């Protein structure tokens, strides 16, 4: 499943330079005329390392998104190049030339599939895509989520339950959520990982009532952050995620997703959502 942002927001510049270098070398060595789709992976810890997963001389589903983001008909230009035109014949731009941010989000069919889990893996589960554009990442991300049927809250209670390897990262998220005016509730292990933040401890589903399932059904939860691991935690996590889907409660299952959501909520809370046509972004 593919979700992305243009321009990149968190990728180090030296890694971006390597992506451009490797892409150019591969395309020239393979003799590609037109489009080439390369999948890269970045391992961030302890130091950023770039890996190439695969390269294919074809377009991808992301091409229409990139075209709308930078205002260039990429597929049309690639077709002309395949027929003999040269790159210098076109007034091309790079993503660094735009002064707005575009976010693409995947749209999932989980609500239509009984008992389906929303945890993602290597196989594609999305059945569509949405797109948001605005002057900064937060507003663009909020628009993309809204178009994907996930209306992010600006008040209420956030439920936190993260796996052990994420507990050293949940503190910043909890403090940011508090700063934005949210009340917090969490499972005991997650709450104890952030002793300096006021968090209400609530029982897991497997620990008996009253628990997080009851709170969600009673309308007490506005947003869910859940990164599970382990069999019992996985079972509890599945119950929480599935219930969130059925009740229409926004949720994320990664720390990166939680950070993006809070950034979006912050921008929406302090700013204003405007609507512009695609043409207006390139005038």
C-alpha positions as CSV (number, residue, x, y, z in Angstrom):
1,X,0.0,0.0,0.0
2,X,1.3,3.4,-0.9
3,X,1.0,6.7,1.1
4,X,3.5,9.4,0.4
5,X,4.2,13.2,0.5
6,X,5.8,15.6,-1.9
7,X,8.2,17.3,-1.1
8,X,9.8,14.8,1.3
9,X,9.4,16.0,4.9
10,X,11.7,13.8,7.0
11,X,14.2,12.2,4.6
12,X,17.7,13.6,5.1
13,X,19.1,15.7,2.2
14,X,22.0,13.4,1.6
15,X,19.7,10.4,1.2
16,X,17.6,12.4,-1.3
17,X,20.8,13.2,-3.2
18,X,21.6,9.5,-3.3
19,X,18.1,8.6,-4.6
20,X,18.5,11.1,-7.5
21,X,22.0,9.8,-8.2
22,X,21.1,6.1,-8.2
23,X,18.0,6.7,-10.2
24,X,19.9,8.6,-12.9
25,X,22.6,5.9,-13.1
26,X,20.1,3.0,-13.2
27,X,18.0,4.6,-15.9
28,X,21.0,5.4,-18.1
29,X,22.6,2.0,-17.6
30,X,19.3,0.2,-18.4
31,X,18.7,2.3,-21.4
32,X,15.2,3.3,-20.2
33,X,13.3,5.8,-22.4
34,X,10.1,7.0,-20.7
35,X,9.3,6.0,-17.2
36,X,11.1,3.9,-14.6
37,X,9.7,2.9,-11.2
38,X,12.3,2.2,-8.5
39,X,11.4,1.1,-5.0
40,X,13.8,2.3,-2.3
41,X,14.0,1.5,1.4
42,X,15.7,3.6,4.0
43,X,16.9,2.1,7.3
44,X,17.2,5.0,9.6
45,X,18.9,3.5,12.7
46,X,21.6,4.0,13.7
47,X,22.5,5.9,10.6
48,X,20.4,6.4,7.4
49,X,21.2,3.7,4.8
50,X,19.6,3.5,1.4
51,X,18.6,0.2,-0.2
52,X,17.2,-0.5,-3.7
53,X,14.5,-3.1,-3.6
54,X,13.6,-3.3,-7.3
55,X,13.5,-1.3,-10.5
56,X,11.0,-1.6,-13.3
57,X,10.8,0.2,-16.7
58,X,7.2,1.2,-16.3
59,X,4.8,3.6,-14.7
60,X,3.3,3.1,-11.2
61,X,0.1,4.1,-9.5
62,X,2.0,7.1,-8.0
63,X,2.5,8.8,-11.4
64,X,-0.9,10.5,-11.5
65,X,-0.3,11.8,-7.9
66,X,3.1,13.1,-8.8
67,X,1.7,14.8,-12.0
68,X,-1.0,16.6,-10.0
69,X,1.5,17.6,-7.3
70,X,4.1,19.2,-9.6
71,X,1.7,20.3,-12.4
72,X,3.4,18.2,-15.2
73,X,1.7,15.6,-17.4
74,X,4.3,12.9,-16.7
75,X,2.6,10.1,-18.6
76,X,2.1,12.2,-21.7
77,X,5.7,13.4,-21.7
78,X,7.0,9.9,-21.2
79,X,5.0,8.7,-24.2
80,X,6.5,11.4,-26.4
81,X,10.0,10.5,-25.2
82,X,9.4,6.9,-26.1
83,X,8.4,8.1,-29.6
84,X,11.7,10.0,-30.0
85,X,11.3,13.3,-28.2
86,X,14.1,14.6,-25.9
87,X,13.9,15.7,-22.2
88,X,15.2,19.1,-23.2
89,X,12.1,19.6,-25.4
90,X,9.9,20.0,-22.3
91,X,9.7,22.6,-19.5
92,X,10.2,20.1,-16.7
93,X,10.2,21.0,-13.0
94,X,11.4,19.2,-9.8
95,X,9.4,18.7,-6.6
96,X,11.7,21.2,-5.0
97,X,10.3,23.9,-7.3
98,X,6.8,23.9,-5.8
99,X,5.7,25.9,-2.8
100,X,3.0,23.6,-1.5
101,X,2.7,20.1,-0.1
102,X,0.8,17.2,-1.5
103,X,-0.1,14.0,0.5
104,X,-1.4,10.8,-1.0
105,X,-3.3,8.4,1.3
106,X,-4.5,4.9,0.8
107,X,-8.2,4.1,1.1
108,X,-9.1,0.7,2.7
109,X,-12.3,-1.4,2.5
110,X,-12.1,-2.8,6.0
111,X,-15.6,-1.6,7.0
112,X,-17.1,-3.7,4.1
113,X,-15.1,-6.9,5.1
114,X,-16.3,-8.5,8.3
115,X,-13.6,-9.4,10.8
116,X,-10.8,-7.9,8.6
117,X,-7.8,-6.6,10.5
118,X,-6.4,-3.2,9.6
119,X,-2.8,-4.0,10.4
120,X,-0.8,-3.7,7.1
121,X,1.8,-6.1,5.7
122,X,3.7,-6.6,2.4
123,X,0.5,-7.5,0.5
124,X,-1.7,-4.7,-0.8
125,X,-5.0,-4.2,1.0
126,X,-6.1,-0.7,-0.3
127,X,-8.7,-0.3,-3.0
128,X,-8.3,3.4,-3.7
129,X,-6.3,6.5,-3.0
130,X,-7.0,10.1,-1.8
131,X,-5.0,13.2,-2.1
132,X,-4.7,16.5,-0.2
133,X,-2.9,19.7,-1.2
134,X,-2.2,22.8,0.9
135,X,0.5,25.2,2.0
136,X,2.0,22.9,4.6
137,X,2.2,19.2,5.5
138,X,-0.3,19.4,8.4
139,X,-3.1,20.8,6.4
140,X,-2.4,18.6,3.3
141,X,-2.3,15.5,5.5
142,X,-5.6,16.5,7.2
143,X,-7.3,16.9,3.8
144,X,-6.0,13.5,2.6
145,X,-7.3,11.8,5.7
146,X,-10.7,13.6,5.3
147,X,-10.9,12.4,1.7
148,X,-10.1,8.8,2.9
149,X,-13.1,9.0,5.3
150,X,-11.0,9.5,8.4
151,X,-12.1,12.8,10.1
152,X,-9.4,13.6,12.7
153,X,-10.7,15.0,16.0
154,X,-9.6,18.3,17.5
155,X,-10.8,17.5,21.0
156,X,-11.7,14.6,23.3
157,X,-9.8,11.6,24.6
158,X,-7.0,9.7,22.9
159,X,-6.3,6.1,23.7
160,X,-2.7,4.9,23.7
161,X,-1.4,1.3,23.7
162,X,2.0,0.7,22.2
163,X,4.4,-2.2,22.0
164,X,7.5,-2.3,24.1
165,X,9.8,-1.1,21.3
166,X,7.7,2.0,20.9
167,X,7.5,3.0,24.5
168,X,10.6,5.3,24.3
169,X,8.9,7.2,21.5
170,X,5.4,7.6,23.0
171,X,6.4,10.3,25.4
172,X,6.7,13.0,22.8
173,X,3.4,12.0,21.3
174,X,1.6,12.1,24.7
175,X,3.0,15.5,25.6
176,X,2.1,16.9,22.2
177,X,-1.5,15.5,22.5
178,X,-1.8,17.1,26.0
179,X,-0.5,20.4,24.6
180,X,-3.2,20.3,21.9
181,X,-5.8,19.9,24.7
182,X,-6.6,16.2,24.5
183,X,-7.2,14.0,27.5
184,X,-5.3,10.7,27.5
185,X,-6.1,7.2,28.5
186,X,-3.8,4.2,28.1
187,X,-3.0,0.6,29.1
188,X,-0.9,0.4,32.3
189,X,2.4,-0.4,30.5
190,X,2.0,2.5,28.1
191,X,1.0,4.9,30.8
192,X,3.9,4.0,33.0
193,X,6.3,4.7,30.1
194,X,5.3,8.3,30.4
195,X,5.3,9.1,34.1
196,X,5.4,12.9,33.6
197,X,2.1,13.1,31.7
198,X,-1.3,12.8,33.3
199,X,-2.8,9.7,31.7
200,X,-5.8,7.7,32.9
201,X,-5.0,4.0,33.1
202,X,-7.7,1.8,31.6
203,X,-7.9,-2.0,31.4
204,X,-7.1,-4.0,28.3
205,X,-10.0,-6.0,26.7
206,X,-8.5,-9.2,28.2
207,X,-8.5,-7.8,31.7
208,X,-12.2,-7.6,32.2
209,X,-14.7,-4.8,32.3
210,X,-14.7,-1.8,32.5
211,X,-12.1,-1.7,29.8
212,X,-11.1,0.1,26.6
213,X,-13.8,-1.7,24.6
214,X,-16.5,-0.4,26.9
215,X,-15.1,3.1,26.7
216,X,-15.1,3.0,22.9
217,X,-18.7,1.8,22.8
218,X,-19.7,4.5,25.2
219,X,-18.3,7.2,22.9
220,X,-15.5,8.2,25.2
221,X,-12.7,7.7,22.7
222,X,-12.0,10.2,19.9
223,X,-8.8,8.7,18.5
224,X,-6.8,5.5,18.9
225,X,-3.0,5.0,18.7
226,X,-2.3,1.2,18.8
227,X,1.0,-0.6,17.9
228,X,0.6,-4.1,19.2
229,X,2.9,-7.1,19.5
230,X,2.7,-10.5,21.2
231,X,-0.2,-12.9,21.0
232,X,-2.4,-11.5,23.8
233,X,-1.6,-7.9,22.8
234,X,-2.3,-8.8,19.2
235,X,-5.7,-10.2,20.2
236,X,-6.5,-7.2,22.3
237,X,-5.2,-4.9,19.5
238,X,-7.3,-6.6,16.9
239,X,-10.5,-6.1,19.0
240,X,-9.6,-2.4,19.5
241,X,-8.8,-1.8,15.8
242,X,-11.8,-3.7,14.5
243,X,-14.1,-1.8,16.9
244,X,-12.6,1.5,15.8
245,X,-13.4,0.6,12.2
246,X,-17.0,-0.3,13.0
247,X,-17.6,2.8,15.2
248,X,-15.9,5.2,12.8
249,X,-13.2,6.1,15.3
250,X,-10.0,7.4,13.6
251,X,-6.9,5.2,14.5
252,X,-3.2,4.7,13.6
253,X,-1.0,1.7,14.1
254,X,2.5,3.4,13.8
255,X,4.4,6.0,15.7
256,X,5.1,7.9,12.4
257,X,1.3,7.9,11.7
258,X,0.6,9.3,15.2
259,X,3.1,12.1,14.7
260,X,1.6,13.0,11.4
261,X,-1.9,13.0,12.8
262,X,-1.0,15.4,15.7
263,X,0.8,17.7,13.2
264,X,-2.3,17.8,11.1
265,X,-4.6,18.4,14.1
266,X,-2.3,21.2,15.3
267,X,-2.4,23.0,11.9
268,X,-6.2,22.6,11.6
269,X,-6.8,23.9,15.2
270,X,-4.7,27.0,14.6
271,X,-5.3,27.6,10.9
272,X,-8.0,27.5,8.3
273,X,-8.8,24.9,5.6
274,X,-9.1,26.5,2.2
275,X,-10.1,25.0,-1.1
276,X,-8.3,25.8,-4.4
277,X,-8.3,24.2,-7.8
278,X,-5.2,22.4,-9.0
279,X,-4.6,25.1,-11.6
280,X,-4.4,27.8,-8.9
281,X,-1.4,26.0,-7.3
282,X,0.6,26.4,-10.6
283,X,-0.4,30.0,-11.6
